[in-house]
Amino acid sequence: MKASIQPVWQKIKQKFSWLAALGGLAAGIINGLLGAGGGMVVVPMLQRAGLEPKKAHATSVCVILPVCVFSSVLYLTSGRVTLGDAAPYLLWGAVGSIIGSFLLQKINDLWLRRCFALLIIWAAVRMLLR
């Protein structure tokens, strides 16, 4: 194993637990089934594992990215979605992600937690009322 990969691999082995596996599985199921929301499982799981809030949010993106890519490939290859359906949102989604990653560095942990909680509440109310 390369020297640069070895410390990362050791950290992964130390952090792995069945709880993490179940959390990852839940995030994948939620993301694949609902099209989003896996981060709402991953962020609290990572914080419970000891990551500071900003690092948990950033790490959540790294966890959810491969899940989203895999789900996208499955949806595209099965014909349930086309690139044309997603195209109008891709550019502005990329711009928003750049802005969000910049803001994550600047926002206070308390406000980050409050914003995340409000997003979860807003999503829940919206889903319940539809």
PyMOL commands that set and color helices and strands:
alter all, ss='L'
color gray80, all
select helices_A, chain A and resi 6-15+18-34+38-48+53-78+83-106+109-129
alter helices_A, ss='H'
color red, helices_A
deselect
rebuild
show_as cartoon
